[in-house]
Amino acid sequence: MTAPGPVEALREIGFWLERSRAETHRVKAYRRAADVVEALPDPERTARAAANSWRELAGIGPKTAAVIAEAEAGEVPAYLAELRRAAAPIGPAGAALRQRLRGDLHTHSEWSDGGSPIAEMMAVAAALGHEYCALTDHSPRLTVANGLSAERLRRQLDVVAELNARIAPFRVLTGIEVDILAGGELDQEPELLAELDVVVASVHSRLREDSAAMTERMVYAVANPHVDVLGHCTGRLVDGDRGTRPESQFDAEVVFEACRAYGTAVEINSRPERRDPPARLLRLAVEMDCLFSIDTDAHAPGQLDWLGYGCERALANGVPPERVINTWPLAELLAWTTGR
């Protein structure tokens, strides 16, 4: 295998750390160092390589300097080699379904609460074998996640169009993770939602309201013709640095019947701290003939490799692969989302 350059080596280390759920500050150190090296003019980079003076640069510490020096010498950095060796397959029991997935329909970039640029997220998605990947940053009322106003989302659509022109045949799907508001309304202009390739609708607020109110709220949202996917339906957190959170209460039979009737896919959220829906609800959705979307909800490039977690849970709970919409070819998927 060809040894990567220093920028590529630092970013790949970030990928493996994100994939393994390492502490955020460790990941940021390597990604910040990659940005510093990438920004250097060629003459300065050559001079620093000759003098091995990387540590003089702000944002470069002893560990990242060692990686840079080894990569500049044409070697695979020792730390990168160690991470590669330690990387185990994710969700091996779901491998057969993972091979059938053509893309990911729920991801975030630095435009909202993700940590990386759109182009970097999509380059990694393509490298993982995706044919397409939806960019679904948050909607405006989720201010804690820097949700996109209509104006910012329109600017993002221009960025995505320019990126798609450069990276075809891989396709970045335009999208949003739109908040389901208290009355079931969607937190974005309807005309703008109609322009998007994929709309994921999720509840992020008032998660503890009573079952009747939550059920009505969710049914109203999934019946909206702009909504393609119901995201992380219970909102639960089962572990991780954000702590735990119980499931929201709602009548799952009513909500899943609405999903079936209106053709809205139930998301199988692959984030390890979510594992949403729980197994009993996943089996219920299968019994009720729902469609599904297996997504990472990735907020960083390394998390794009988490699809295996969702695939493993899908197969364990009897999800038919043909009912997983991101196993479909792009043309079929877009005909479904636009035709709904």
C-alpha positions, 0 to 999 in steps of 0.5 A: 500500500502506498504511504499517504502524505502527511495531510492524508495520514492525519485525516485518516487517523481522525477517521479511525478515531471517529469510527472507534468513538474516541474522545472528541479532543483527540480527533480534533488534534489530528484534523486541526494538524491536517488543516495546518499542514494543508494550508502551508505554501509549498516552499515553507512545507519543503523547508519545514520537512528538511528542518523537521520543524513542525512543532514550531507551528501552532496546532502541531504537537509532538504526536501529530509532528511525529506523524507528519515527519514519518509521512514526509519520509515516505513511511506509513506513520506508526500510529496510523499503522497501529489504528489500521491493525486494530480496526475490527469490522463493524456489525459483521453479522449484518455484512450481507445487508451492508453490501447491498446498501448504496448510500446513507440518507442522514448525515451532518456537516459543519454547516450545522453540528457536524465537525467536517466540511461537506466535501470531506464528508462526501469524499469519505462516503464515496471512498466507503463505496457509497453511490450517493449520500444525503446531506441532512443538516438541522433546521433553524429552530434547533439553535443548539445545533446551528440549524439552517435558516431557509437562506443558509439552506439555499446557499448550501444547495448552491454548494452541493450543486457545485460539488456534484458537478465535480465528483460525479458519478457519486451524488450528494443528495440535497436534504435536511433533518427537519424538526417536528414541531409541537403540533406536528408542523415541519421547521422549514418552508414547504416550498424549500422542502419540496426542492430537496431530494431527501427529508428526514423528520425527527423530534428533538424537543418536548421529548417527555410529552404524553403519549397521545400528544406525541402520537398525534404530532408524529402522525401529522409529520409522517403524513406530510408529503414532503417527509421521506424518513421518520428519524430516530423515532423514540429519541432514546440514548442508551449510552455515550458521553451525552448520558442516557435518555428514556424513550419518548412515549407514543402509540407505535402501532398508530405511528407505524400504520401512518408510516405504511399508509403514507409511504414514509420510511422508518429510520434504523439509526446506526449511532451506537448511543441511539440504536433506535428503534428498539428491537421490539419496535423494529419488529413491529414496524416489520410486521406492519409492512413499513419501509426502512432507511438504515442511516448513520446520522454521522456528524464526522467522517469516521462515523460514516462507517457505522452503517454496519451497526444498523445492518446487524440490528436490521437482520437480527429483527427480520427487516427484509432488505428489499424494503430498505430504501437505500438499497435501491438504485439512485434513480429508483430512490429519487423517483420514490422521494419526488413522486410521493 
